[in-house]
Amino acid sequence: MKIQGSVVYLLMGIAMFGSSAGAEAQCPIDVEVTAARPAYQTGEPIEVIVRFVDRGAAGVRLSYAYPTLSGLGEPGIRFEPTGSLKPAAPAGATDQIAPLMSVPAGGNIKVSVFLQRFLSGFAPGQYTIPWSVRVPCMGPTGHRAGVVQARGDIRFQVAAGSPATLHAVFANYAQELETADTFRQREAVEALQSAESPLVVQYLERLPQLGYRQQAFAALTKFRTDARARQLVLDAVKSSPPQDVLVGLSVLRAWGERLPEPDLKSLLERPDRMIKIATLQFVAATGTSSDVQILQPYVDSPEPDIAGAARQARAALLKR
């Protein structure tokens, strides 16, 4: 059965900017929020298209950071959990920069977001999910001119899939990674990061090479029992680049797993200050009282931040 997934709502500003009520101006924008397809399979990223449509004569500029579309204190897009769905665990930071996105007069722009960024627990079944949008719009001189907001529902279904079809979905997004269009590339990264099937792990390996190390390892936290994911994380912890070590430790910490004593000592003996501190914090989070001896050489370090991290770790372990 085909399920209609499109709902169109008028974005309404609130009164006039600078009025006695202190509310903001109306922005002449409509919003369409639709499921990209009427049906998905378990484990694949559920793509939702958000389209901003200008209904004025001058065009409008919006300011939002991908992938939550938040900016200037506004929450961007939100989805309400219904039925057995739950809010998703944090899946890595939103992009820090909220660029100005121009909606041409009488035209539109669209952006794809993926529901697993916001919600988890998509079992086979039919879904009706409420959404809301609140995004700031900007004036011609770059100042904030108002806020646009809307709400509605999206509808789609989820069905059991197969490894072959999941690989096809992931391979398609992997091809998008190679585009010269940075916005399309960022959406493909988000799609792979949002996937809930461990079959995506092999496609995540490309992300660090493109500058998306944080997104790749944030995704790996979902796949603790997958052998390939575990090997990628352990290889990162033992690698030379400090940034790989740091993200590897963060995943092991999220998994609640310890490292063998020789590995901890090896990390603490490395000259990089940030690796020492991250390792001490890792021991504090995952170690036991038997690990106190590993910390002793660093408790009296001449570097205050290293000594402080070692003392905090020792205090945490002695309470266990």
Secondary structure by P-SEA (a helix, b strand, c coil): cccccbbbbbbcccccccccccbbbbbcbbbbbbcccccccccccbbbbbbbbbcccbbbbbbbccccccccccccbbbbbccccccccccccccccccccccccccbbbbbbbcccccccccbbbbbbbbbbbbbbbccccccccccccccccccccccccaaaaaaaaaaaaaacccccaaaaaaaaaaaaacccccccccccccccccaaaaaaaaaccccccaaaaaaaaaaaacccaaaaaaaaaaaaaacccccaaaaaaaaacccaaaaaaaaaaaaaccccccccccccccccccaaaaaaaaaaaaaaaac
